[in-house]
Amino acid sequence: RAVRFVEVPEDEPREELRTVLDETHDLPGGKTAGLRKSLYGLKQAPSAFHGLFETWLLKYGFKPIGGDGVTFLYREGTSVILLSIYVDDCIAACNNKELYQRFLTDLGKDFELSYQGPVSWYLGVSVKQDLANTRTTLSQEQYVKDVLERFGMTGATPVSTPMEANTHLTSADCPPPHKVDKQFKREYQRIVGSL
């Protein structure tokens, strides 16, 4: 079973994107410029690419699994390709090398592909494969260590619960919005966002 990593670029936006040009460009008053292609880094780019790629997969014969729109299944007899997408990165598993190679060839006709070899790290997860014993081990140990290091918590003492048991918090325990330290709030959001 081959698990491989594919990177594909962004393409046409689904929605019309407009921008106001600076004074060095001579446009009539009140006019804007339109973007013909989605630009990497725009907040719409991942969504534009996902729509384009999902359309391609559905035309190819993939079926979405679940309601999240990121995991797809392709079936041909007893052979299957399982594909999961995150922004412009994909990870796939297939039980038929010939089918998978044909899929990559077809995909490569419409998208630029980058083969990174057997997956060893994906989205903060370490992947170790033992193909002889058909076993795959996933671990986030290094990711957790990196998060603890980033937030200066490598020396923290682990506890089973983050506060005393049976503690009940109410809105009265929270400071009013105008008294919240903005730096503290941003740091808290960064920590929670890393989980």
KAFENGI-V520970 format. One record per residue. N is the residue number from 1. RES is the residue in one small letter. PSI is psi in whole degrees, 0 to 359 (none if undefined). NEAR is the number of other C-alpha atoms within 8 Angstrom. D_LAST is the distance of its C-alpha to the last C-alpha in Angstrom with 1 decimal. Layout:
BEGIN
N:RES:PSI:NEAR:D_LAST
N:RES:PSI:NEAR:D_LAST
END
This chain:
BEGIN
1:r:122:8:30.2
2:a:133:9:29.0
3:v:122:10:25.4
4:r:162:12:25.4
5:f:128:14:23.5
6:v:135:11:25.1
7:e:132:11:24.6
8:v:145:10:26.5
9:p:164:8:27.3
10:e:163:12:27.1
11:d:213:10:30.4
12:e:137:10:32.3
13:p:150:13:30.6
14:r:324:6:31.1
15:e:156:5:31.8
16:e:127:7:34.4
17:l:131:7:32.9
18:r:153:8:35.1
19:t:151:8:35.3
20:v:128:7:37.8
21:l:157:8:39.3
22:d:179:5:40.3
23:e:348:5:44.0
24:t:348:5:44.8
25:h:134:6:44.8
26:d:92:5:47.8
27:l:145:6:46.8
28:p:150:5:48.9
29:g:136:4:47.6
30:g:359:4:44.8
31:k:152:7:44.0
32:t:167:9:40.6
33:a:143:8:39.7
34:g:149:8:37.9
35:l:131:9:35.5
36:r:330:6:36.6
37:k:151:7:33.5
38:s:135:13:29.8
39:l:136:7:28.8
40:y:131:6:25.7
41:g:338:5:23.4
42:l:147:7:24.6
43:k:339:6:22.1
44:q:344:8:24.4
45:a:311:14:24.5
46:p:319:10:21.6
47:s:319:9:23.0
48:a:315:15:26.5
49:f:316:15:25.8
50:h:317:10:24.0
51:g:317:9:27.1
52:l:313:10:29.5
53:f:319:8:27.9
54:e:319:8:27.5
55:t:317:8:31.2
56:w:314:8:32.2
57:l:316:10:30.4
58:l:319:9:32.1
59:k:326:7:35.4
60:y:336:6:35.1
61:g:5:7:34.7
62:f:150:11:31.0
63:k:137:9:29.9
64:p:144:10:26.4
65:i:127:10:24.6
66:g:186:6:22.9
67:g:7:5:22.4
68:d:344:6:19.4
69:g:19:8:21.8
70:v:347:9:19.9
71:t:132:12:21.5
72:f:151:12:25.3
73:l:134:12:28.0
74:y:132:10:31.4
75:r:135:9:34.2
76:e:98:6:37.6
77:g:235:5:39.5
78:t:358:5:37.6
79:s:143:10:35.5
80:v:150:12:32.0
81:i:127:12:29.4
82:l:123:11:25.8
83:l:133:11:24.0
84:s:138:10:20.4
85:i:138:10:19.8
86:y:110:7:16.9
87:v:254:8:18.7
88:d:22:12:21.5
89:d:143:10:20.4
90:c:152:11:21.5
91:i:138:12:21.4
92:a:151:12:24.4
93:a:138:11:26.0
94:c:146:13:29.7
95:n:13:9:32.4
96:n:108:9:35.3
97:k:321:9:35.5
98:e:316:6:38.3
99:l:317:8:36.5
100:y:320:10:33.4
101:q:320:8:35.6
102:r:318:8:37.5
103:f:313:8:34.3
104:l:321:8:33.1
105:t:314:8:36.7
106:d:317:8:36.7
107:l:320:9:33.2
108:g:343:9:34.5
109:k:333:7:37.4
110:d:343:6:35.2
111:f:148:8:32.1
112:e:125:9:31.7
113:l:150:9:29.9
114:s:112:8:28.5
115:y:122:8:28.5
116:q:8:8:26.1
117:g:182:6:27.5
118:p:139:8:25.9
119:v:135:11:22.1
120:s:341:7:20.6
121:w:128:8:17.2
122:y:120:8:15.4
123:l:46:4:12.2
124:g:9:7:10.6
125:v:127:10:12.4
126:s:134:11:15.7
127:v:121:12:18.5
128:k:125:8:21.7
129:q:135:8:24.7
130:d:86:8:27.8
131:l:327:8:30.0
132:a:323:5:33.0
133:n:12:5:31.4
134:t:52:7:29.4
135:r:134:8:26.1
136:t:130:9:22.7
137:t:129:7:20.0
138:l:138:8:16.3
139:s:141:8:14.1
140:q:18:9:10.8
141:e:311:6:12.5
142:q:321:8:13.1
143:y:315:9:9.7
144:v:317:8:8.6
145:k:318:9:11.9
146:d:319:8:11.5
147:v:315:9:8.5
148:l:319:10:10.6
149:e:314:9:13.6
150:r:325:7:12.5
151:f:16:7:12.1
152:g:37:7:15.1
153:m:19:8:13.9
154:t:335:7:15.4
155:g:6:5:18.2
156:a:145:5:16.3
157:t:123:4:17.9
158:p:143:4:15.9
159:v:155:5:16.8
160:s:331:4:16.7
161:t:143:6:16.0
162:p:352:5:14.7
163:m:174:5:18.1
164:e:142:6:21.6
165:a:148:5:22.2
166:n:20:4:23.9
167:t:133:6:22.9
168:h:120:4:23.4
169:l:147:6:22.2
170:t:173:6:24.2
171:s:337:5:24.3
172:a:339:6:26.8
173:d:349:6:24.2
174:c:144:6:22.5
175:p:153:7:24.2
176:p:150:6:26.0
177:p:324:5:24.3
178:h:349:4:26.9
179:k:2:6:26.1
180:v:130:9:22.3
181:d:116:6:21.8
182:k:322:6:20.4
183:q:317:6:19.1
184:f:317:8:17.2
185:k:315:9:15.8
186:r:317:8:14.7
187:e:317:8:13.0
188:y:316:8:11.2
189:q:322:8:10.2
190:r:318:8:9.1
191:i:310:9:6.9
192:v:321:7:5.4
193:g:339:6:5.5
194:s:346:6:3.8
195:l:none:4:0.0
END
